């Protein structure tokens, strides 16, 4: 496994952060927040805001948490950003 230089890591991070938008939780409707909370309650409630935002803006969820993905799929959510590494 090749180790990246500090410069390469910061370069990648900078490129990635240019594509990230930060939003206030108030952007998410109560309906989608409650729906996400119901979906996440049994696995990890800390994921609720991320799932709620994905529902609100019809976005893909970026997660490597296989347990969360299984629970969400079982509840009808199937939009995941997949990464091969």
N, C-alpha and C positions, 0 to 999 in steps of 0.2 A: 504494500500500500504506500503510495507516494504522499509525502507531506507537502502541503502547499506553503509557500513563503508567506510571511506576515503581510507583505505588500499585496500578494494575490488574494488573500483572504479579505483584506480591507477593500480591495477593488471590487470583488464579488459582492460584498456586503453593501457597498455604495450603490452598485447597479441595482441590487435588489430593493433597497430602500427608496430609490427613485420611483419604483413602481407600486409602493405601498401607500395606501390612503388611510388616515386615521379618522375615525368617526366617533361621535359621542353616542353613548348608549341610548339617549333619548330619540335617536333616529329610528330605532326599532319599535314597531307597534307593540302594544300590550299583547295583542293576539299572537304574534309570532314569538314574543318572549315567553309567553305561557306555554305555547306549543313546544318550543325548544326545551323549556324546563321539564315538561312532562317526558320528553324523549330522553333527556340526559339524567334525570333524577336518580335512576337506579345504578348508573355507571360512574358519573362524575359531574356534579352540578357546576363545577368550575368551567365546564365546556359550554354551558348554556348561552352566554353572550355571543360566542363565536357561531354556534349553530343558529341562534336567533338572527344574527346579521346575514348569514348565508340564506336563510329563508326569506328575509326581508328584501334582499336585493337579487334574489335568484342566482346566487353565486355558488361556486364550488368551494368545498371545505378542504382546507389543507391540514391533514392530520396523519400521523403515523400510528395512531392508537387503534390497533386492530379490534379491541373489545368495543370501543366506542363506535367504530364503523359497523360492526356486526349489529349492535343494538339499533343504530340509526337505520340501517338497511331493513331490519325487521319491522321498523315503524314507518317505512315508506320513503325515507330520505336516501337518495343514491347518487348525489353529486359530490364526488370526491376528486381532488387533484392528486393524481398518482405520480410518483417519482420513482425512477429506476436508479438505484445506487448500489 
